[in-house]
Amino acid sequence: MGTRGDEVARALDLRETAEALEAYRRSAGRKVAGGAVLLALAVGLSAFPSWPSWQEDLVGWLAVLGVAGLVVGAAGLAYARRFRRVLGAGTWSAHAAVPVSSPWTSESVVLARGPGGDELWPLAVVAVRPRWEPLRPARGAVMWWCGDPRVGGVLAPPGGGALIWTRPVRGRKARRVVERAAGKGLAGLPVPVQPQSGPAPGAVPGPVAGTAAGPEVERRRLLTGRWRWLVVASAAVFALNWNWIGAAEADPQIDLTVVSEEADGGCVVRWTDPWDGTERSGPYRCDPDRDPLLADRETGFVVSYGPWKGDLYGYDADGARHGSQALSAVDTIGLASAAGVLLGLVAGWATFWSRRRRRRSQAREAREAVPTPAAPEGLAEPPPVRAAYARLAEQAVRQAVPQPGPPRREADVREVPWWRVRSLRRWSGARDLLLLPLFLAGVVLAGFLGAPDRASTVAAVGVAVLLAVLLVRNAVGFVTGGLPSVRLLVRAATAPVPVVRRRVLLHDPYGGRPVLVLFAAHGGDDDLPEGVLELMPPGTAKRPWLGLPAEPVGTVELRGWLDRADDGDPIVVAWHEGRPLWPAAPYREAGSAEATALLGRLAPPSEAPSEPQEADGS
């Protein structure tokens, strides 16, 4: 196809795609480098047989992690070359997409080509589930494609900012996958705006976030980038150090045989290692005032933890410790890791507030800089007339899918505290915050009651440290993001004086999120929208749309307008048949940049009619 000056000739010419490919390649390179380093450490440690007994476990873990890093990194580099070859030879095309999941086989997605789904492409996703889940298209979503469906190619969310390799599905499985996608209404989805066709007036088909993952109202990450990793690494070191402090209380006391002794108390002693039974000897400070009958005998303690395991130490008459420097090293590491956590939290908080002020300033400048679109010459109505009530209602009826059952019963937020409402607990992060301590307690209990071998102890400590880090991260996210968001939603949902509006229920093609397009309570088919409200899927993970209004058109009650988000838009909650439809974003008034972009995706421009021929008078 031909290209205009504002189009890209190749998919790789798009800046977001090139950056995503480079980030993917760098990530694979880091895995290869990390695996090589871990393997080198394993080989180096195995060359020192005189190390303590925990060396064997450490070498084994390093070798396993190193091999895994090399394999995963090498596979990533191979796929990066595939990505570059395909993206450098083809262009992006936008398609309506429907995912098809299976618990026993790989994830699949079916793309529709042409109006009405003239041709369906079943594709298998070649990616681990954690990487595919955030990009999984929902019902009515749009995905970008580059490649040959008969061989394979690259799939990406709109904008080309994340890359997934796919391969064709063949045989009986292909027929089953296509039938399941057709049953989900793939043939009735509208044809999306193509990346190379240029945006229509008022439509901004840019990259938009994918599947709704929780409230976006006033929710921001407190710890990002290097500060997040500083806090995580420091917390992990602090947890390990705390384990060493507890282990110091159980250091065994052993008998020593004095080989030689100086007048100032310095002596050389010999003892049996309590773990591997080997004979060891080394310098020690003996008590010169001990009983003469014990001239060739002394007692001491052996370190039972960390890299100092097996070191000998003792105490003077005045209580001063001598011998191994394990205790002073543990104190230093504890103070340094605590300082790292504190520094990361303080720096992350400062960065958070700095970015928040900058975002508010940028949003204010963007609102002031958005020009009012002028009506094209010769038209009586401006371009947004294509988003009139009649057209959007017709499209909503085409997208409507019968509800699989009655909505789940849920506590009324007007009568009970918010933590008794299932949806608010999930979206705020309170559910995970309550479950993680239970998992952590289970791991710790299993570590105490399980087998006392070293491998089990190391595994239990590693899992406990990971759960503790996740617990701290979730707690910070709940306090700084989840709890303020839920309070705003509850305040809006319980606000007095509801406002009744006509509504049309659609699904954003860029991610599939449900959207309410709101109109005046009394009007006709030519009315233009007053605003849009993006919703969070009210159902379960398997049936996310369970609980949405069964009818694609109707009325809702709007409550809120008491609080505003960072960008100044009000927080509004829609009520339908006595149930709240929780918002995923603030209420966007018609005419704003966000509402214009969203309406441009919900109501893409139809094919432009050819200009009428003038009569020749014959």
N, C-alpha and C positions, 0 to 999 in steps of 0.2 A: 504494500500500500504506500501511497505517497505520503510525505511528511511536510508539515508547514514549518515555519521558522521557530515556533515555540514548542515543537515536539522533539522527542528523542528518537534517534535512529535505532538504538539498541537498548535492551533492558539495563545493561551495565553502565550506560551513560547517565542513568538517574543517580543523583548524589546519594540518596538514602540506600539504594541497592549496593552501590560501590562501598559505602561505609559498612553496611551489614556484612558483605563478603569479606572485607578486610578484618572486621572484628571476629568473624568466624575463623578465619585463617590464623589470626594471632592467638585465639583461644586454643586451637589445636596445637600450635607451636609451643605454647606454654605447657600443655599437658605432656608433650614429648620431652621438653626440657626437664620438667619436674620428675617424670618417670626415670629419666637418665640419672638425675641427681640422686634419687632414692636408691636406685640400683647400685650406683657407685658407693653410697654410704653403706649399703648392705655388704658389698664385697669388702670394703675397707674394715668394717667391724669384724667380719668373719676372719680376718687375718690376725686378730689379736686373741688367741685362746686363753690368755691370762685374765681376761675381763671377768666381771662378776657373773653370777648364774643367770641374770635376766637378759644377758646378751643374746642368747639363742632366740628368745621370743621377739626381741626387738629386730634382730636380723630377718626373721621370718616375715614380720609385718612389713618391714621396709621393702623386702623383695616382692611381696605380693602387690603392694601399692605401686611399686615401680613398674612392674610388668603391666599392670592395668593401665597406668598412665601412658606407657609407650603404645599399647594396642589401641586405646581410645584416641590418642593424639594422632597416630598414623592413619587411622580410619578417617579422622576429621580432615587431615591434609588431603587425602585422596578425594573426599567429597568436595573440598574447596576447589580442587582442579576441575571437577565435573561442573560445579556451579559456574566457574569462570568460563568454561567452554560453551555451555548452553546460553548463559546470559550475554556473552559476547557475540553470539550469532543470531539471537532472536529478540523479539520485542515482548513487552508485557501486554496481556489482554485480560479484561475483567469478565468474570463469569459468576452467575448465581451458583451457590455451592450448598450442598447438604452433607453433613458427616454421617457415616455409618459405623457404629462401634460394634465390636465383638470381643467377648472376654477371652476367647481362645486364639484368635488370629490378630494380625496387625490391624491398626486403625485404617479406615478407608474414607474417601471423600469422593463425591460425584459432582462433576462440573457440567453445567448446561451450556450448550453453544447454540446461539440463534434464538429468535423469539419463540416462546412456547416450548423450549427445550427440544428443538429439532434433532439434536444429537447430544447424547450423554456420554461422558468420559468417566468411567470408574478408575480411580487411582488409589494405590496403596501407599500409605505414609511410611517413609523410612526415617524414623526418628524415635527416640526414647519418649515415653509418655510424659514425663515432666516438661520436656521441651515442646511437645505438641499441644498439651492441654491449654496453655494460655492463648494459642492461636486457633484452636478448634472453632470453625464457623458455626454459628447458631442458625436456627431456621430463618430463611430470608436473607442470609448474609452473602457478601461478595468476597471472592478471593481472586488474586492475580495469578496468572499462569504464564510460564514461558517454557517452551520445549515442544516435543512431539508426543502426543498421547499414546502412540503406538510403541514408543521406546521408553519414555520417561522424561521428566523435566522438573522444574523448580516451581514450588507453590509458595505464595507469600500473602500476608494480609494487605489490604489496600495501602499503597505507599511504598511497598517493596522494602520495608525496613527489617524484615526477619525472613530467613530463607529455610525452606523445608524441601528435601528431595523426595520425589514420588516416582513410583513405577506403575505400569499398567496392571490392572487386575484382569485375568483371563479365565476362560472356561466357565464351569458352573457357578463358581463364586462370583464372577462378574455379573451373571444374570441375577443372582440373589441380591447383590449389592444394588444394582440398578432398580430392581423391584422395590426394595426397601426405601430407596431415595425417592422414587416416584410416589410411593405411598405417603411420604411426608410433604407432598405438594411441590416438588421441584419444578414440574412443568408449568405451574401457574405463577412462578416468580417473574418479576419484570426484568427486562434486559438492562443491565447496568451501563453507566457511562464509561466508555473505554478510556484507558489512560492516554492513548495517543490522539484522541479525538478532540481534546481541548475542552475546558469547562463551559457549560452553558451559562447564560446570564443568570446570576444569582446562585449558581451551584458551585460548590467548592469541593470536588471529589478528592480531597487530600487524605493523608493517613489519619485514621481514627482508631482509638483503642478498641481492642477486641472484646471478648466476652466480659460481661459485668462481673466484677470480683468483690464488690462491696461498696459502701457509701463513699462517694467522692466529695461530699459536702464537708469542707474544712478539714479534709484528711490529707496529711502530708507526711512524708518520711522524715523523722527527726535525724536519723543517722544514715548518711549516704557516703559512697566513695571510700576514701581512705580512712575516715573517722569510724565508719562501721567496722571495717576490718581491724582497726586498732582496738576498738572495744571488744570485739569477738576474740581476737588473739590474746589480749590482756586478761580477759575473763577466763579463757581456757587455761592460761598459765597460772592464774591465781587459784583456780579450782585444783589443778595438779599440785600446786604448792601447799594448798590446804590439806590435801591428802598426805603429803609428806609430813606436815606438822603432826597430824594424827598418828602417823606411823612411828614417829619418834618416841611416842609414849611406850611403844612395845619393843624398843631396842633390847636385844637379849644381853644379859650380863654373863660373862664367861670367865673361866680361870685361865691365868697366864703363867707360863714358866719363865723365870728370869734367867737369861743366858749370861748377861754381864751387867754390871752396875757401876756408875761413877759416884764420886763423893757428893756431887751436887744433885743427885737424884735421877739423872739421866741414865737410862738402861736400855738394853735390847731384850725383847721378850719373844717367846714363841707360843703360838696357840693353834687350835684346830678350828677351821672355818665351820660355823654351825650349819651352813647350807650345803656345801659340796664335800665336806669332810677332809679337805686338804690341809696340810701343815703349812702355816704361814709364820713369818717373823718380821719384826720391824722395830723401830725406835719407840720408846714410851717413857713417860715420867713416873717413876715409882715413888711410893711414899717412904721417905727415909726413916720415919718414926714407927714403922710397922714392927710387929713382934719378931725378935730374932729367930724364933722357930719357923717363921714364914719368910726367911731370907730369900728363898728361891721361888716364892709364890707371890702372886699379885692378882688382882681382879680388874676388869675393865668392861667396857660396853662396845658393841659392834653396831654400826649403822645398818639399818634394815630397809633402806628406801633409796630410790633415785640412782644417779651415777656414782654416789659415794657408798653404795652398798658394799659392806665388808670392811670399811675403814674402822680403825680402832680409836677409841677415845676414852678419857677418864676425867675425874674431878680431883682437884687439890683439896687440902684440908679446909681452906676458906671457901670452897664451893666453886672456884674458878675452873672452867672447862679447858682441857688441853687435848691435843691430838687432832682428829679430823676437823676440818672447817665446814662440815655439812650444816651445822646449825646457823652459823653466820651467813652462809650462802643462801639458806632457805629464807632467813630474815630479809636479806637484800632483794631476793627475787620477789618475795611477797610485797615489799614496799614498792618496787618498780612496777609490778603488774597492777597494783592498786592505783598507783599514779597514772598508769596508762589508761585504765578505765575512766578515771576522773577527767583526764585530759581529753579523751575522746568524747565523753558526754558534754563537757563544757564547749569544746570546739564545735561539736555537732550541733549543739543548741544555738551557738552564735551563727553558724552557717545557715541553719534552718530559718532563723528570724531574718537574716539578711536576704535570703532567697525569697522569703515570703513578702518582704517589703518591695523587693524588685518585681515580683510577679504582680503585685497590686498596682505598682506604677506602670508596668507594661500593659496590663489590662485596661487601665484608665486611658493611657495614650492610644491604645488600639480602638477603644470605643469612640474617642474623639476624632480619630483619623479615618473611620469608616465613612466613605462617601455615600450619599444617597443615590441609588441607581436611577438614571434618567430613562424615561420611556423612549424606545426607538422611534425614529421618525415614521409617521404614518400609522402608528398604533394608538388606539384610544385607551388601552389599559397598559400598565407597566408589566414587565416580565413575570412578577410573582403571581399573576392571575392563573398560571398553570397549577398552583397549589390551592385552588378553590375547594370548597367543601365537597362538591359533587364528585370531582375527580379523585380526591383522597378517599372518600367513602367507597367509591367503586374499587379502588385498589385494595382497601382494607378487606372488602368482601372476598376478593380473589385470594388474599393471603390467609384468610381465616381457616383455622384447623380445629375440628371438634375437640372439646376438652376431654381428656382421658378419664375424668371422674370428678367428683365433687372436691372442692378445695379443702385443704387440711384445716381442721379446727385450730384456732389460735386464740390466746387470751386477748382481751380488749385492752388496748393501751390506755384507754380513758378510765379504766376501773382498777388496773393493777399496776405495780411498778414495772419499769421497762425491762428489768432482768427476767421477768416472767413471760415475756413475749419471745417466742422461739426465733423469729426472724431477726429481731434486734440483738439477741444474744449471739447469733451466728455472725452477723455483719459487724458487730462491734469488736469481735475477737475474744469476748468473755468466755465462750465455750472452750476454745483452745487453751485459754489461760487457766481454766479449771481442770482440763484433762491432763495437761503436761505435768503438774505436780503428782498426779496419781501414777502416771507412767514412771516418773523419776523415783517415786517411793517404791514402785514395784521392782525397778532395776536394782535399787540399793538393797532391798530385801532379798532379791534373788542372789545378789553378790555375797550376802552374809550366809544364806542358807545353802548356796550351791557348792559345787566341788571346789576345794581349796587349791587347785592347781594354778600355776602362773598364767596360763593362757586365758582361763576363765576370768581371772581377776583383772587382767589387762583389758579384755573385752568389756567387762562390766564397768570398769572405770571410764573407758572411752565413750560408751553409750551414755553413762551418767553425765559426763562433761558436756556431750552434745546436747542432751536434753536440758541441762542447766543453762547453756548458752541460748537455746531456743526459748526457754522460759523468760530469761531476762529480756530478750528481743521482743517477745510478744507483750510482756508487761509494759515496756517502754512504748510500743505501738498503741496499746490499749489506752494508756494514760494520756498520750499526746495526740492521738487521732481518733480511736474508736469511741471513747467516752464522750468527748466534745461533739462528735458527729451525732451520736444517738441522742444526746440532750437537745440538740437543735431539731432533730426529727420529731421527738416527743413534744417539744414546745409547739412546733408547727401543727402536729396532728391533733392536739388538744386545744387549739386556738378557737375562740368563739366566732360566730357570724360566718357560716360557710357561704361560698359563692358558687352558684350553679352554672356550669358551662356545658355546651355540647362537646363531645369528644369523638375522635376517630383513632382507633388502635392500630398502629402500624409497627413494623420492625425495621430497625436501621439496617440497611444492607451491609454496612461496614461494621460487622460484629454481631448483628442479630438482636441487639438489645431492644425490648419493647419501648415504644414511644407513644405518648398521648399528644395528639395535635388538637388544640383547644380552640373553640369558636364561641361566638356570642350565643347566649342561651336562646335567643329568638332571632331567626334569620332565615335566609334562603340558601339555595345551592351555590350561589355565586359568592358567598361570604368568604373572605380571606381569613387565615388563622390569626388569633390573638397572641398565641404563644405555643411553646412546646415543652413537654415535661418528660424526660427520660426516666424509665422505671427500672428497678432491680427485679430480676426474675423471682417471683414469689414462691416457686415450687421447690422440689428436691433437685439433687444433682442429676438424676436420671430423667425427671420430668420437670424441667425448670419453668415451663409455662403454666403449670397447674396453679390455679388461683387467679389468673387474668380474667377479665370480663369475657363471658362466652359470646356476646354479641360484638361484632367489630365496630359498631357505631352505637351511640347512646348519649347519656349525660353522666356527669360526675360532680361531686362537691369538692371544692378546693378550700383548704384551710391553711393558714400561715401568714406570710408577709410580715412576720414580726422580726425576723432575723435575716441577715444577708451574708452571702459568701464572700470570699476574697475579692472576686471581680464585681461585687456590688449587686448581683442578682438575688432575688428573694428566695427563701426556702419555703416550699409549698408541698403539701401532702394531699393527694387525691383520695377521696373516699368513694367506694362503690358498693352498694348493697350492704352497708354497715361494716365493710372491711377496708382497711387502709391499703393503698397501693404505694409502697415506699419509693421515694425518688432516688435515682442514682446520681443526679446532678441538680443544680438549682433550676428554678423556673426561668426559661429563656423567652423574653418578649419578642414578638415578631418585629423584624427590622434589625435586630442585633446580628453581629457577625456569626455567632454560634447558631442562632436559629435559622439564619439564611443558609448556612452550609448544610444544616441538618435537613431543612426542607428541600434543598437541591438534591440530596441523596434519596429522600423519601419519594419525591415526585420528579424523576429525571425527565428531561425534555424529550418529547416525542419527535418523530421524524418531521423535518420541516417540509410543509407542502410546497409544491412547485408553484411558481408565480403564474397567474393566468395569462394566456395569450391574448393580445389585443386583437379585436376584430379588424379584418382588412377592408370591411365595408362592401365586399362583393356579395 
